[in-house]
Amino acid sequence: MWHLVKAHFWFDGVEEVVTSGHMVLYQPKEIQKYVYYVEDHPEVFWIHFTGYDVKNILNYHRIPLDKHVFYSGTLPDYKNAVPKDHPGTATM
């Protein structure tokens, strides 16, 4: 999943611009096509799920499994969730 300011995603060959406050969910083995530009000031947060109960956990938190983009809100705490020196943190 992603949280970002602005990015371009393609779902089933159709482009969709996703703005701040939204997340994108890809299902396992689904093709992931996207682009984001520095001039759009993207802030991207990746979350990778593994395990056998992911669908139930997402359903429990009311994260829809039948669509790609949904509103999640914006919180300044997202920036503080992962330390800037974390090995998986990339800066632009």
N, C-alpha and C positions, 0 to 999 in steps of 0.2 A: 504494500500500500504506500501511497505517497501523500504528503501534504505540501502544497506549493503555492507560489504567488500566481504564476501563469505558465502553462505548458500546453503542448499540442499532442494529442493522443489519437490513434487510429484504432477503431473497433470495427471489425468486419469490413475493413476497407474504407470506412467513413471517418473523416477527421472531426475531432471534437476539441475545442479549446476549454481547458479546465482552469478555473481561477482560484484565488485564495479562499481558504475555508472549506475546500472539497478534498476528498480522498478518492483514489482510484484503486480498485481491487481487480487483480488478475487471478483467474482460476488456474490450478495446476495444468501445465502443458499448453496453456494458451499463449499464442504469439503476442509478444509485447513490442509494440512499435510506438515510439514517442520521441519528442524532441523538445528541448527547452533552451532558450537563448539568454545570454548574459544580460543583454539590454532589457529583458523582461524582469530582471532581478529575482530569479527563482530561488526559492528556499525549499529544498527537497528533503524529505525524511523517508527513509526506506524501513519497512518492517517485513521481515521474512518469517513465514510460518512453516513449522514442520510438525509432524505428529499425526496421530490417527483421529484426533477429536477436534480438529480446527473448525470444521463446519459447525459443530454444536457450540463451540465457544463463540464464534462470530454471531450465530443466531441468538445466543444468550444476550449478547451486547447490542442486539438489534442492528447489526450490520448486514445489509441485504446481500444475498448471494446471487440474485437474479439480475443485477445490473452492475455496471462498471463504475459509475461516478455517483457519489452521494455526499451530502453536506455533513461536515464533521465539526465545523466551527474553527475559530482561530484562538489560539492561546499563546501568550508569550512564553509559557513554560516549555513548549516544544523545543525551543532553542536551547534550553538548559537541561533537557532530558539526557543528552549524550555529551560528555566532555569534548571540547574542541580537539584535544589531543588523542581521542579514541582512534585506534587503527582503521576503523571503517568510516571515519569522517573525512569527507572531501571538501575542499574550499575552492571557490572560483575567484 
